Amino acid sequence: MQTTRPAAAQTTPPGAEQAPSRAVRGLGRHTLALPSLGWTVLFFVAPLVLLVLYSFGTRNVLTYEVEFGWTLQNYSDVWHGLYIDALLRSLALSAAATFACLLIGFPVAYTIARAGRRMQLVLLLLVMVPFWTSFVVRTYGVFNVIGDRGPLQQLLKALGLVGGDIHLLFTPVGVGIGIVYTYLPLMILPLYVALERIDPALLEAASDLGARPVRTLLRVIVPLALPGIVGGCVLVGIPATGEYVIPQILGGGKTLMIGNVIADQFLEIGDFPFGAALAMVLTAIVMAILLLVRARADRGETVTS
């Protein structure tokens, strides 16, 4: 009796059939990222590259045309007179406003985080309501509040805190008040997210172990809220450093920040190479601050973990 040998079954390595599908899925993910990547390249990378190129050029004083001689003179001029003063003033006002936002925003965010669910929604809505109004309109609102014989001055007089008239408009203090008012919600929101995640049992445990409220704040709440603190300081400090509208309105041309100086170089004077050099110096300083803050935050997370 003749028997036939069964044909050898064709076996495929495990995962061979899944490889094409994985490749297709990976291609799909990359395809979905193309619009955002193109947007980033077109409106962020390309302008930044143009600024770098222009910063090494020169302006012809006769034709006002830009000539690319690849000089470093623009960068050396940044550190003279008016420009370095505006840069230092911007950094000082940004740091002071960020610190003020942190001092004001931390208790507000903590109150929201410890409120009931319905009250949280109401308080968060009140924090976000200013964003529904135009940035310029809000700045002019601050202009009226802190102006001579404005509501703020009348309130301080009624409380007996000041005896005579105070002048906040067109001063660094007035510009700082405008920055704090405008960017305070950007400090409160990340602080709220970090504080809301803290387990109340940790605070009860600290109290049971004899920690006083101040010690609990410094040793438990602040370390756990560090990501929110860092995020809020970045969201406030970075845009405040290059602020243009607030010093233009509340400073009245008397309190120049680096954003106003850069705008004047492009719009009024027409010196594109020097304006680009100023912008690149500001960008480099901001990036250095970001890297420093990031390194400190990573170090803090490593220590707490």
C-alpha positions, 0 to 999 in steps of 0.5 A: 500500500502506497502512502503519500507523504504530507506536504510540509506545512509552511511556517512563518516566523512569529511576528512576520505577519505583524511587521507590515502592519506595524510599519503601516501604523508607524507611517500613519503616526508620522503622517499625522505629525506632518501638519504640525511639523510643517507649521512649526518649521514655517512659523518658528524655525524659518523666522529664527533662521532668518533672524540668525542670518540678518544678525550677521549683516549690516545696513547700508546707511545710504540705501538702507539695504541689508548687506551680508558681510558676516560681521559680529559688530551688531552683537558687540553693540548690544552691550552698550548704553541704552540697549544693555540698560533696557535688557537689564531692566527687562530681566529685573522687571520680569523676575520681580513680576514673576516672584510677585505672581508666585506670592499672590498665586500660591495661596489662591491656587491652594485655596482653589485646590482645597475647595469643594468640587463645585466651588473649584469650578466657580473659582477656576472660571473666575481666574480664566474670565480675564482671558475672554477679554482682549489683551490690549483692552485689559491693559488699558483697564489697568491704565485707568485703575493705576492712573492719577486719581484712579481707583487704586490711589483713592483706595490707598488714601481711604485706607490711610496708606498714602498721604498725597498723590502717587504716580504709578503711570509711566514708571517701572512700578506701573509696568510691573503691576500691569505684568502681574495682573496680566500674567497672574492666571498663568501662574495660578493654573499650573500651581492649582494642578500641582496642589490639587494632586497632593494627597490630603492624608500627607498633610494630616500625617505631617500634623499628627507628627507634630509639624506646624503649618509653616513647617508643613508648607515648607517641607511637604507642600512646596516640594510636592508643588515644585513642578507647578512652581517651575511651570508657572514661573516659566509661563510668566517669566519668559513672555514677561521678559520680552513684553511689548504692549504693557510697557508701551501703554503703561510705560508711555515710552519712559520705561523701555523694555527690550521688546520695545527696543527691538520693535523700534529697530525694526519698525522705526529705525529700519536697522534689521541686522541690529534688531535681529542681534538684539532678538537673538541675544534675548533668545539666548538669555531666555534659553539659558534661563530655561536650561538652568531652571530645568536642571534645578527642577530635575535635581529637586525631583531626584532629591525628593524621590 
